[in-house]
């Protein structure tokens, strides 16, 4: 998906900023997230985010160990997304002053398909939990995060959140289907 900067800047009065996905890898590899909150979050995730039945063919099924590793990565990605948006003073205490600032973002998108998901877990957990109004810390303001950096859905989520003052459903069904309809006659 290509972001239509004219729409954002001229129509909405919003400035676009871009962060390469290598920054997420860097923060994962260098543990640039709050380790205390991570321990709380991974415990909460294991308790409340239960895995359903894996209906993949046997040769594609992941082991329990592989699934645990995926959960660890997606929880860390959640911190990284949030910290990129709003910053985190804990990062400054850890020696990451620039990273602690965040980007003062009202919304973000994550370009997951396929450059990321061919070798890393997808961003669905991070996107869903951030778009909700709760997490391991309890009730909180929802973060606006679009999947696959889909700016049209991201704007729909943002408008719904700002106009309704509520968390929005995270699913790809938000796209206006009228653009795909045909005239019958």
Order of alpha helices (4+ residues) and beta strands (2+ residues): alpha-alpha-alpha-alpha-alpha-beta-alpha-beta-beta-beta-alpha
